[in-house]
Amino acid sequence: MADTGISSRTVLSGGSEIPVRGKARVAVLVSGGGTNMAALLYASRAEDCPYEIVLVGSNNPDAGGLTLAAAEGVATYALPHKGMTRVDHDAAMHAAIVAAGADYVALAGYMRILTPEFVGKWEGRMLNIHPSLLPLYKGLHTHQRAIDAGDSHAGCSVHLVTADLDDGPVLGQTRVAVLPGDDEHSLSSRVLIAEHQLYSRVLAAYVSRESDPAWIEARIGELALALPETSARAAHGSPGWRVGGEKSGKFFAILFNRHHGADAIGLLVKTSGEDEMAALIDAEPDAYFRPAYYGPSGWIGLRLNRQGVDWDHVRQWLERSWRSAAPKKLRRLLDVADSF
């Protein structure tokens, strides 16, 4: 295989490649009965659901959620945290999730404070459900706190997990009325109904976004425009990004959206030539393709409408392609920045 200067990545699960157009693979972590896990699992059985549950993990071997998952034919993993450092336990859980081939992690009553290292490994790919209308009432006893505050509504939120407790971007919420005479138990039982509906709906929408051309274009634009002296410009009717001046600038990235009968939504970037392009496509035909019209000019397509896209890998390709098109003075500036 040609030396690309970029590590190649093939997503594997149980020794075989994940299909390009398969469902998103989700690992769910629980500590107890796992009713939200069950809601996610049964929602996933719908033919049009865009995700599947590939693992249910727990820090509690006696968790009821593990029993249910096993009965439903879902792989399980249990590792008691007692006697282990938080870092070591998180590392073991991460290894189990990776071994299951998961693309995303869903926390569903997982009663552990996660280390920044674990959270960082799943940045943007780990969701949690919390029984309050965030940013209100982070932490525990959320229902009683809403009642004590005299709130007209309580509710639940699905959010991305960050290193700060219950503080990630909110992806969806459902409001639940607080009724006269409610106590913590009665209110929590109604909020739980809302949780079961909200979580599966938000998870499905979130994992589907990476097949949306508008989302892909925005993500590519964010990465491309972070490079020095770049600008967005259409290239033969497709979104593109250039480096350099208004007149002398050169394209280093183009978004290819199912053109010329192809089924791929891909990022076109520059290779060193035909030999490297052929080697990459031969090694990873699900990840790379030869784009019509652009291929003879040394552009290769990196397929983005598939599960398991490594966006750091995409960023590396953008930077490499940028370097091939940028003037020497700009390349030197980036080299200096990289040295710090």
N, C-alpha and C positions, 0 to 999 in steps of 0.2 A: 504493500500500500504506500502511496506517496506520502511524504512528510508534509502535513498541512500546517504544522505549528499550532494546531488546535486538537485537543484530545477528542477522539471519536466517542460517541455514546450510543449504545444500543440498549433499550429498556428490556429487561428480561423478567420473566415470572415463571418459576418452576422449571427453568432451563429452556423456555421457548419465548419467542418474541411476542410482545403485546401487539395485537392487531392495530393497524393504523386507525381504523374507525371503530374500535371497541368502546365499551362503556368505561367511564372513569372508575378507577378502582379505589375504594375507600376503606380505611381501617378505622374502627370505632373503639374508643377507650371508655370503659365503664368501671365503676367501683361497687355498684349495688345491683338493684333489680333490673336496670336497663330498659325502662319503658320507652325512653326516647330512642335508644338503639333499636328496639322492636319496631317502633314507628318508621324509622329509616329503612330497616330491613324489609318490612312488608310493602312499603312504598316502592322499593327497588324491584319488586317482583312484577310490577306493571311493565308491559312490553315496551312502552315508550319512555321509561325512566332512563335518564342518561348516566346513571351510576349503578354500581353493584358493590355489595359489602364483601370484602375478601378476608377480613380478619376482625375478630372482636378480642381485644386485649384488656387485661385488668391487673391491678396491683393486689387484688383480693381473690384468691383461688376459690372462695365460697360465693362469689358474686352470682346472683341469680341470672344476670345477663349472660354469663358464660354458658350456663345450663341450657338456656333458651337457644342461644346461637348454635351450640353443638347439635341440639335436636333438630334444628333447621338446616343442618348440613354446612354451616359456616365454620371455617377454621378458627380456633381459639388459642390464646396464649395467656398464661397467668404467671406472674412473678411477684411474690410477696416483697414489699419494700423494707420490711423489718430487718435490721442488721446491715443494710446497704446504704451507702452514701446516696444522696439525691442524684449526683452526677452519674454514678455507676448504674443506678436503676434506670434513669432516663436513657442512658446509652444502650442498655439491654432492650428496652422497649423500642427504641429507634431501630435497632438491628432487626427485631422481629417484624416491625412494620415494613422495612425495606425488603426483607426476605419474602414477605407476602406479595410484593410487587405493587404496593399501594401508591397512588398518585396524590391522595389527600388523606388527612386525618380529621375525624369528627369526634370531639369530646362530648360525651353524653353522661354527665354525672360522674366524671372522673375526678375524684376528690384528692388531687395532688397539685401542689404548686410546682410548676414546671421550671426547669433551669433555663437561663437565657440560651445556653448552647442547644438544647433540644428545640426551643422555640425558633431559634435562628435557622435550623436545618429545614424547618417546615414553614418558613415565612411565606405568607400569602397562600398557603395550602393547608392550613389548620383552622377549623371552625369550632365554635363553642356556642351552646345555648345557655342563656342566663335568665332566671325568673324575675326580671324587672324590666322597666322601660329605661334602659341605659341612656344617658349616664347616671340616672337615679339608682341609688341603692346597690352599689357594688358589694360583693362579699356575701355574707350569710344573712338569714332571717329577713329576707326581702319583703315577704308578704306582710309580716307584722309591722315592719317599718312603714309600709304604704298605708296600712290601717291607722297606725299611730299618728301619721302625718295628716290624716283626714283626706287623702287623695280620692278623687272620684273614680279613678281607674288605676289598676295595676297592669301587669302584662308580662311579656317575655321578649327577648331580643336574641337574634343570632348575629355573632360578630366574629371577625378574624381575631385570632389569638396573637397577642404581642407579649413582650416580657413583663408588662405592667398588668396586674390583675384586672380582668373584666374591662379592659381599656382600649381594645382594638376597634377598628372601623366597624360600624354597625351596618349589616347587610339587609336586615329586615326586622320588623317588630309587629306584634299583635297586641292591641289594647283589650283589657278585660275589666268590665265594670266591677267596682267594689259595692256590694249590696249591703243594705242596712242589716246589722246583726252579724255580719261576716266575722269569723275568727280566722286565725292563720290556716287552719286545716281546710275550712270550706273554701276560702279564697284560693289556696294552693291547688285544690282539686280541679277548679275551673281553669286556672292558668295552665295546668298540666295538659288539659285537652288542647288548649291553644298551642302549646309547645309541640305536641305531636304533629299538628298540621303545619305549623310554621317551618320546623326544621327541615323536613323533607322537601318542602317547596323551595326554600332558599338554597339548600344544598344542590338541588337539581338545576336551578337557575345559575348558580355560581360555577358549577363544573361545565355547563354548556357554553359559557361565555367565550371559551377559547376556540370555538368553532365559528364565532361571529366575526365576519370580515371587518366590521367597524371596530371591534375590540382589538383585533390583531393589528389593524393599522395604527390605532392609538398607542399600543404597546411598542410597536416598532418605532413610531415617531418619537416616543419618549426616550428610547435608547439611542436612536440615531442623532437626535438634536442635542444630546448631552456631549457629543464629540465637538471639538473646536471648529468654529467657523462653518457650520453646516446650516442648510436651509432645505425646506420642503419644496418640491417642484414636480409637477406631473411629467411622466415620461411615457410618451405615446398613449396617453389617456390613463395611465396607471399611476398611483401614488409613488413618488420617488424622493430621494434625499441626495443632496449634492454637497460637495465641499469646495470652498474657494469663492472667488468673486462672482459677481452677477453675470459677467460675460465669459470669464475663463473657468468657471466652476465645472467640476466633473461629477457625474453620478457615481455613487458607491453602493447604493441600495435601491432596489425597486420591489414593490409588492406585486406579486403575480397572483391574480385571482381567477383561476379556472379558465384561462385563455386557451384558444385554439383547441377546444375539445378536451383539455386536461381536467382532471378532477381535483387538482392540487391548489391549495392556497399556500403560497410559499414566498419566502424572502429570497430575492436574487442578489447574490454577492459575487465578487470576482475571485476566480481561482488563478493559479499560475499557468493554466492551459489545459489542453485536451487530455493529457496523460493523468493529471491530478483529478480532473473531473470524472474520468472513466473509473479510476481507482476508488473514489469515494462512492459513486453510484453502485459499483460492483460490491463493495463492502457493506453498504447500508442502503439498499434500494427503497426501504420504507421511509428513510429520512431524507434522501437526496434524489433529485430528478434533473434531467436535462431539459431546460425550458425551450419551447419552440421560439424561433427567431433570435433569442439572446444566446443560446448555447454555443453557436459557432464563434461568438466573440469572447468566450471564456467565462461566461456567467453560469453559475450553478444555482439550482433551486434547493432551498432548505425547507422541507415540508412543515407547515405549521398547523394545519387542521388535522391533528392527530393527538392522541393521549400521550402524556409523558414528555412533552417538549421541555427541554432544558434551556431556560431563558438565559442562563449565564453563558451557555454554549452559543446561543444566538448573539449575545452581546460581544463575545470574542470574535465571531465572524464579522460582525459589523465593524469592529475596530480594525481587523485585518484588512477588510475591503476598503475602509476609509484610508488606511495607510497607503494602499496601492494607488489611490486617486489623489491624495493630498500633496500639495507642494512640499518640498524638502523642509522649508522653514517651519511649516506647521507640524510635520513629523518630528522635528527636533523639539518643538515645544511639548509635544505629548510624551516624548522620551524623557524630558526633564521632569515632567509632572509624575511620570511613573516611577522615577527614581526616589521620590520622597515617600 
